[in-house]
């Protein structure tokens, strides 16, 4: 049996569905790992979730000031990111 984790990219991470997905990841950390998180513009919550779940990549599709960067993560912006 393969013991590797399922690596996820969670779109809408700061919304209700994304939060539900992350709740499942939290309950089953031996099964799921979070590779990347995507949100529209809630930078503060996205960064907090990234730190909590150990994500490598964070993406804001519509950042408030048009820019987004955060130490410790690969950061992407825009809908084509």
N, C-alpha and C positions, 0 to 999 in steps of 0.2 A: 504494500500500500504506500502511496506517495504521501509524505508528511509535510510537504511544502504548503505554505499559506496561500490563500487566494488574495491577490493584490488588487485593490479597488481604486478607481477614480470616481469620486462622488460629485456629480453635477447638482447644483442647487443645494450645496452643503449647509447653507445657513437657513434654509427654508424648512417647512414641516416634513416633507418627504426625505430630504437629505438628513435632517436630524434623526429621523426614524432609522434610516440606514446606519448612521453612526452609532445609534443606541445598540443595534445588533452587533456591530463591530466591537463595541465595548464589552458586550456580554460574552462574546466568543473570540477573545484575542488570540487564541491558539489556532483559529481557523482563518481569520481575516486580518489583513494589514492594509492600511490606507496609504496609497502612493501619492495621490494628488486630490486636491479639493478645488472646486470651482464654485464661484458665487457671482452675483451680478455686481453689487457695490458695497456690501457690508464688510469693509476691510478689517475692522476691529474683531468682529466675531470670526471671520475666516482665519486670521492669524492665530487667535486663541485655539480654534479647533485644530489648526495645523500643528501647533505645539503639543496639544493634548494627545493627538493621534500619531505624531511622528511623521507627518507627511513630508515628502521631499519637494513637491511642487504645489504652488498656490496660483490660482488664476482668478482675476476679476475681469468680467466681460465689459463692465461699464463703470470704471473707477470714478469717484467723485471729481477728482482734479485731472483726470486723464492719465495719471501716472500711478504706479504701484511698485514698491520694492520693500523687501524685508530681509534683514540679515538671517542667514540660516536656511533660506529657501530659494529655490529657483522660482522666480515670479514672472508671470505672463499677464498681458492685458489685451483686451479687445476680443471681439467675437470670433476672429479667425485664429486666435491663439490656440 
